[in-house]
Amino acid sequence: MNPAESKSQYHAELSSLGTALEEITERITKIADSLALQKLDGYAHDLYQAERSLKSAQRSLAKVRQA
């Protein structure tokens, strides 16, 4: 199987994973923002760190999908 065929085989799954990452990132951001407003900065900081990691994962996944 050539690389193009292999990529198309996983296109739907990669798309679904991209959507899931976006939704999870949004949920984490909302919680982090709420915690920050409550002055629970330590927890908010950890969630913002997770948010950054998820956004990095989204970018990596997008690269694979666009290649």
N, CA, C and O of each residue as an XYZ file, in Angstrom:
268
protein
N       0.847     -1.175      0.000
C       0.000      0.000      0.000
C       0.894      1.240      0.000
O       1.826      1.339      0.798
N       0.608      2.174     -0.889
C       1.423      3.388     -0.939
C       0.973      4.369      0.152
O      -0.109      4.209      0.717
N       1.791      5.375      0.448
C       1.463      6.311      1.535
C       0.119      7.016      1.364
O      -0.582      7.236      2.351
N      -0.256      7.373      0.141
C      -1.533      8.050     -0.085
C      -2.707      7.146      0.259
O      -3.685      7.593      0.858
N      -2.611      5.877     -0.119
C      -3.672      4.926      0.209
C      -3.760      4.716      1.710
O      -4.852      4.639      2.273
N      -2.613      4.625      2.349
C      -2.583      4.430      3.788
C      -3.220      5.612      4.510
O      -3.993      5.427      5.450
N      -2.895      6.822      4.072
C      -3.453      8.034      4.694
C      -4.965      8.074      4.536
O      -5.684      8.370      5.490
N      -5.455      7.773      3.320
C      -6.902      7.834      3.092
C      -7.635      6.791      3.915
O      -8.797      6.984      4.272
N      -6.975      5.701      4.216
C      -7.576      4.655      5.037
C      -7.917      5.181      6.428
O      -8.909      4.766      7.027
N      -7.096      6.093      6.936
C      -7.277      6.602      8.292
C      -7.898      7.992      8.339
O      -8.040      8.559      9.422
N      -8.269      8.553      7.198
C      -8.765      9.924      7.145
C      -9.950     10.158      8.084
O      -9.943     11.122      8.850
N     -10.946      9.309      8.038
C     -12.140      9.496      8.864
C     -11.806      9.420     10.354
O     -12.311     10.207     11.154
N     -10.958      8.473     10.711
C     -10.581      8.336     12.116
C      -9.764      9.539     12.588
O      -9.972     10.034     13.696
N      -8.836     10.010     11.753
C      -8.039     11.178     12.113
C      -8.916     12.418     12.243
O      -8.700     13.246     13.127
N      -9.886     12.542     11.378
C     -10.823     13.657     11.445
C     -11.622     13.613     12.745
O     -11.803     14.633     13.410
N     -12.088     12.440     13.090
C     -12.848     12.250     14.323
C     -11.993     12.574     15.553
O     -12.461     13.215     16.493
N     -10.751     12.128     15.532
C      -9.844     12.421     16.639
C      -9.574     13.920     16.750
O      -9.484     14.458     17.854
N      -9.448     14.587     15.615
C      -9.246     16.033     15.618
C     -10.416     16.752     16.261
O     -10.227     17.674     17.055
N     -11.618     16.333     15.922
C     -12.816     16.927     16.514
C     -12.861     16.676     18.023
O     -13.189     17.574     18.798
N     -12.534     15.463     18.427
C     -12.533     15.129     19.855
C     -11.511     15.973     20.616
O     -11.801     16.467     21.705
N     -10.315     16.138     20.043
C      -9.292     16.966     20.690
C      -9.768     18.407     20.843
O      -9.545     19.026     21.883
N     -10.421     18.944     19.814
C     -10.943     20.304     19.887
C     -11.969     20.440     21.011
O     -11.930     21.399     21.783
N     -12.879     19.482     21.098
C     -13.924     19.529     22.125
C     -13.337     19.402     23.530
O     -13.749     20.118     24.443
N     -12.397     18.511     23.701
C     -11.761     18.328     25.009
C     -10.988     19.585     25.400
O     -11.030     20.020     26.551
N     -10.289     20.158     24.435
C      -9.528     21.377     24.701
C     -10.457     22.499     25.158
O     -10.156     23.196     26.127
N     -11.572     22.676     24.473
C     -12.541     23.700     24.858
C     -13.068     23.479     26.273
O     -13.197     24.428     27.045
N     -13.367     22.249     26.605
C     -13.882     21.941     27.947
C     -12.842     22.243     29.020
O     -13.163     22.810     30.064
N     -11.596     21.862     28.755
C     -10.526     22.118     29.720
C     -10.309     23.616     29.890
O     -10.099     24.091     31.006
N     -10.357     24.356     28.797
C     -10.170     25.800     28.860
C     -11.267     26.452     29.697
O     -10.980     27.325     30.516
N     -12.500     26.045     29.505
C     -13.613     26.603     30.290
C     -13.419     26.343     31.784
O     -13.645     27.229     32.609
N     -13.006     25.138     32.122
C     -12.777     24.808     33.534
C     -11.615     25.625     34.082
O     -11.698     26.157     35.189
N     -10.534     25.729     33.314
C      -9.364     26.499     33.752
C      -9.734     27.962     33.966
O      -9.330     28.569     34.958
N     -10.497     28.527     33.042
C     -10.930     29.917     33.185
C     -11.771     30.105     34.445
O     -11.611     31.090     35.167
N     -12.653     29.170     34.698
C     -13.491     29.237     35.897
C     -12.645     29.154     37.166
O     -12.865     29.908     38.114
N     -11.686     28.244     37.179
C     -10.803     28.111     38.344
C      -9.955     29.359     38.542
O      -9.705     29.763     39.678
N      -9.514     29.967     37.460
C      -8.719     31.194     37.554
C      -9.553     32.316     38.168
O      -9.057     33.087     38.989
N     -10.818     32.403     37.768
C     -11.703     33.416     38.348
C     -11.931     33.199     39.839
O     -12.162     34.147     40.589
N     -11.863     31.944     40.254
C     -12.041     31.599     41.674
C     -10.735     31.696     42.451
O     -10.665     31.307     43.617
N      -9.700     32.220     41.794
C      -8.376     32.389     42.402
C      -7.725     31.048     42.764
O      -6.914     30.982     43.688
N      -8.071     30.009     42.058
C      -7.451     28.694     42.231
C      -6.401     28.536     41.127
O      -6.478     27.649     40.277
N      -5.425     29.432     41.184
C      -4.456     29.547     40.102
C      -3.600     28.305     39.894
O      -3.216     28.008     38.763
N      -3.300     27.587     40.944
C      -2.492     26.374     40.798
C      -3.182     25.349     39.916
O      -2.568     24.758     39.028
N      -4.466     25.145     40.174
C      -5.231     24.193     39.361
C      -5.407     24.722     37.940
O      -5.278     23.979     36.968
N      -5.701     26.012     37.836
C      -5.878     26.616     36.516
C      -4.592     26.489     35.704
O      -4.636     26.164     34.517
N      -3.458     26.741     36.336
C      -2.171     26.641     35.651
C      -1.971     25.237     35.074
O      -1.562     25.086     33.923
N      -2.258     24.225     35.870
C      -2.104     22.844     35.391
C      -3.018     22.557     34.205
O      -2.622     21.880     33.257
N      -4.237     23.072     34.264
C      -5.162     22.849     33.152
C      -4.752     23.637     31.917
O      -4.914     23.152     30.798
N      -4.224     24.844     32.100
C      -3.731     25.597     30.950
C      -2.541     24.877     30.309
O      -2.362     24.918     29.092
N      -1.747     24.230     31.128
C      -0.628     23.446     30.595
C      -1.161     22.271     29.767
O      -0.636     21.969     28.695
N      -2.199     21.621     30.273
C      -2.826     20.531     29.517
C      -3.418     21.066     28.214
O      -3.342     20.414     27.173
N      -4.011     22.263     28.284
C      -4.577     22.901     27.092
C      -3.498     23.118     26.031
O      -3.717     22.839     24.852
N      -2.349     23.609     26.447
C      -1.248     23.836     25.504
C      -0.801     22.520     24.864
O      -0.521     22.467     23.666
N      -0.736     21.477     25.661
C      -0.341     20.168     25.121
C      -1.366     19.654     24.110
O      -1.003     19.095     23.076
N      -2.632     19.845     24.415
C      -3.674     19.395     23.494
C      -3.653     20.201     22.201
O      -3.880     19.649     21.124
N      -3.384     21.500     22.296
C      -3.288     22.314     21.085
C      -2.097     21.875     20.236
O      -2.171     21.882     19.008
N      -1.013     21.496     20.883
C       0.141     20.967     20.163
C      -0.236     19.668     19.458
O       0.155     19.441     18.313
N      -0.987     18.826     20.138
C      -1.445     17.571     19.529
C      -2.350     17.857     18.336
O      -2.275     17.165     17.321
N      -3.199     18.867     18.452
C      -4.070     19.246     17.332
C      -3.247     19.671     16.126
O      -3.551     19.283     14.998
N      -2.204     20.467     16.357
C      -1.347     20.913     15.255
C      -0.650     19.718     14.600
O      -0.571     19.639     13.374
N      -0.151     18.796     15.410
C       0.516     17.608     14.860
C      -0.446     16.770     14.032
O      -0.096     16.291     12.953
N      -1.648     16.598     14.538
C      -2.651     15.822     13.829
C      -3.033     16.520     12.520
O      -3.216     15.865     11.494
N      -3.150     17.834     12.561
C      -3.479     18.591     11.344
C      -2.400     18.430     10.286
O      -2.701     18.327      9.097
N      -1.139     18.409     10.718
C      -0.034     18.207      9.771
C      -0.170     16.873      9.048
O       0.010     16.790      7.833
N      -0.487     15.844      9.801
C      -0.626     14.505      9.207
C      -1.800     14.504      8.236
O      -1.711     13.930      7.151
N      -2.892     15.141      8.621
C      -4.071     15.142      7.764
C      -3.849     15.928      6.479
O      -4.415     15.588      5.440
N      -3.029     16.980      6.540
C      -2.802     17.830      5.365
C      -1.687     17.322      4.466
O      -1.579     17.737      3.312
N      -0.871     16.437      4.981
C       0.299     15.955      4.201
C      -0.140     15.106      3.022
O       0.699     14.622      2.263
